[in-house]
Amino acid sequence: MIRNRPLTPKEKEAWDFAKELHKGQVRKFIGKPYFTAHVQKVNGIAKQYTTDEDILCAALLHDTIEDCFEDPDVGYHIIEGKFGKKIADIVQELTSSKEEIEDDYDSKADYLIVKMIHMSNEALFIKLCDRLQNISDAFTASERFRNKYFQETVQIMDELEKNRRFNRMQGLLVNQIKMKLANIGSMFKIKRFNEI
């Protein structure tokens, strides 16, 4: 396997910045540093499809506003100051609001469906890379988490396919996610929520 590494000085800056911000955070179920166990992998998946510097930087920063700043506005302005408005806007699109989920939606899946249907193409691409990386980790997750994440991902993919047109890269990622879901469903004998 080829080792993922930054391609440009700007991506290296985003890499180092995200690594520092996520310092001390640990990936669930595997106990490894969050940056290497998730963030770096999302960036690596994105690199299989694009060399666009802004997208690769945003992939590295995708969880920073949500997980590393107490005030999302502060996080946005720091990222905008360091990396520019385009990257900050993409990262903001990728940031989930716990308050919004709790106040306005029945479930996180419902929230993500609406959010992903309306995302920019760049943000949706990164979100699909993120979902692919997360569903890949479901093989080693607890049974409870795996089943919940499996059902949530099935629901999101079904609704996205009905309500959003995909560009080529997005379509390839959706197919990869669906293949992972099929493997997990088969291996762990999980029935889709609509088959129960």
C-alpha positions in Angstrom: 0.0 0.0 0.0 1.3 3.4 -1.0 1.8 5.8 2.0 -0.4 8.9 1.9 1.5 12.2 2.1 0.8 15.8 1.2 1.2 16.7 -2.5 1.7 20.5 -2.1 3.0 23.0 0.6 -0.6 24.2 1.2 -1.8 20.6 1.7 1.2 20.0 4.1 0.1 23.0 6.1 -3.5 21.7 6.3 -2.1 18.3 7.2 0.0 19.6 10.1 -2.7 22.0 11.3 -5.4 19.2 11.4 -2.9 16.8 13.0 -2.2 19.4 15.8 -5.9 20.2 16.3 -6.9 16.5 16.6 -4.0 15.8 18.9 -5.2 13.7 21.9 -8.4 12.6 20.1 -8.8 8.8 19.6 -10.7 6.8 17.0 -13.5 4.7 18.6 -13.0 0.9 18.8 -9.4 0.9 17.6 -7.8 3.3 20.1 -5.5 4.9 17.5 -5.0 8.6 17.1 -8.0 10.1 15.3 -5.8 11.9 12.7 -4.0 8.8 11.4 -7.0 6.4 11.9 -9.6 8.6 10.2 -8.7 12.1 8.9 -5.5 11.0 7.0 -7.5 8.1 5.5 -10.3 10.3 4.2 -7.7 12.5 2.5 -6.2 9.3 1.0 -9.5 8.2 -0.4 -10.0 11.7 -1.9 -6.6 11.4 -3.5 -7.7 8.3 -5.4 -10.1 10.6 -7.4 -8.6 14.1 -7.4 -5.5 16.2 -7.0 -7.5 19.4 -6.4 -5.5 21.2 -3.7 -8.5 22.9 -2.0 -10.5 19.6 -1.9 -7.6 17.7 -0.4 -7.0 20.5 2.2 -10.8 20.5 3.0 -10.7 16.7 3.4 -8.0 17.1 6.0 -9.9 19.8 7.8 -13.4 18.2 7.5 -13.8 17.5 11.2 -12.0 20.5 12.7 -14.8 23.0 13.2 -17.1 20.2 14.6 -14.6 18.5 16.9 -11.8 21.0 17.7 -13.4 24.4 18.4 -15.9 25.3 21.1 -17.3 28.0 18.9 -17.9 27.0 15.3 -17.7 30.6 14.1 -14.2 30.9 15.6 -13.2 27.7 13.8 -14.5 28.9 10.5 -12.7 32.3 10.8 -9.4 30.6 11.7 -9.6 28.2 8.8 -10.6 31.0 6.4 -7.6 33.1 7.6 -5.2 30.2 7.1 -6.6 28.5 4.0 -9.0 30.9 2.3 -12.8 31.2 2.0 -13.4 28.3 -0.4 -11.8 25.7 1.9 -13.5 27.3 5.0 -16.9 27.2 3.3 -16.5 23.5 2.3 -15.4 22.6 5.9 -18.4 24.5 7.3 -20.7 22.6 4.9 -19.3 19.4 6.3 -19.8 20.4 9.9 -22.8 18.9 11.7 -24.8 20.8 14.3 -25.8 18.7 17.3 -28.4 21.4 18.3 -30.0 21.3 14.8 -30.1 17.5 14.9 -31.7 17.4 18.3 -34.2 20.3 17.7 -35.3 19.8 14.1 -34.9 16.1 13.1 -36.1 12.7 14.2 -32.6 11.2 13.7 -29.1 12.0 12.6 -29.7 10.1 9.4 -32.6 12.4 8.5 -30.4 15.4 9.2 -27.6 14.1 7.0 -29.9 13.2 4.2 -31.2 16.8 3.9 -27.7 18.2 4.4 -26.1 16.0 1.8 -28.8 16.5 -0.8 -28.1 20.3 -0.7 -24.3 20.2 -0.4 -22.0 21.6 -3.0 -20.4 19.0 -5.2 -17.0 19.5 -3.4 -18.5 19.0 0.0 -20.6 16.0 -1.0 -17.5 14.4 -2.6 -15.6 14.7 0.8 -18.7 13.6 2.8 -18.8 10.4 0.6 -15.1 9.8 1.2 -15.8 10.2 4.9 -18.8 7.9 4.8 -16.7 5.3 2.9 -13.9 5.5 5.5 -16.4 5.2 8.4 -18.3 2.2 6.9 -14.9 0.5 6.3 -14.2 0.8 10.0 -17.6 -0.9 10.7 -15.9 -4.3 10.2 -14.0 -3.7 13.5 -16.7 -1.8 15.4 -18.9 -3.1 18.2 -22.0 -5.0 16.9 -24.3 -2.3 18.2 -22.4 0.5 16.4 -22.0 -1.5 13.3 -25.7 -2.3 13.0 -26.7 1.3 13.7 -24.2 2.8 11.2 -25.1 0.2 8.6 -28.8 1.1 8.7 -28.0 4.8 8.8 -25.8 4.5 5.7 -28.3 2.4 3.8 -31.0 5.0 4.5 -28.7 7.9 3.5 -27.6 6.2 0.2 -31.2 5.3 -0.7 -32.4 8.8 -0.3 -29.4 10.4 -1.9 -29.8 8.2 -5.0 -33.5 9.3 -5.2 -32.9 13.0 -4.7 -29.5 13.9 -6.0 -27.6 13.7 -9.3 -24.0 12.5 -8.9 -21.0 13.5 -10.9 -18.6 10.7 -12.0 -16.4 10.8 -8.8 -19.5 10.9 -6.5 -21.1 8.0 -8.4 -17.9 5.9 -8.0 -17.8 6.6 -4.3 -21.5 5.7 -3.9 -20.8 2.4 -5.6 -17.9 1.7 -3.3 -20.1 2.4 -0.2 -22.8 0.2 -1.5 -20.3 -2.7 -2.1 -19.0 -2.3 1.5 -22.6 -2.3 2.8 -23.3 -5.5 0.8 -20.1 -7.1 2.3 -21.0 -6.1 5.9 -24.6 -7.2 5.5 -23.5 -10.6 4.2 -20.7 -11.1 6.6 -22.6 -10.1 9.8 -26.0 -11.2 8.6 -27.5 -7.7 8.9 -30.9 -7.1 7.2 -31.5 -3.7 5.8 -34.2 -1.8 7.8 -36.6 -2.0 4.8 -36.2 -5.8 4.7 -37.1 -6.5 8.4 
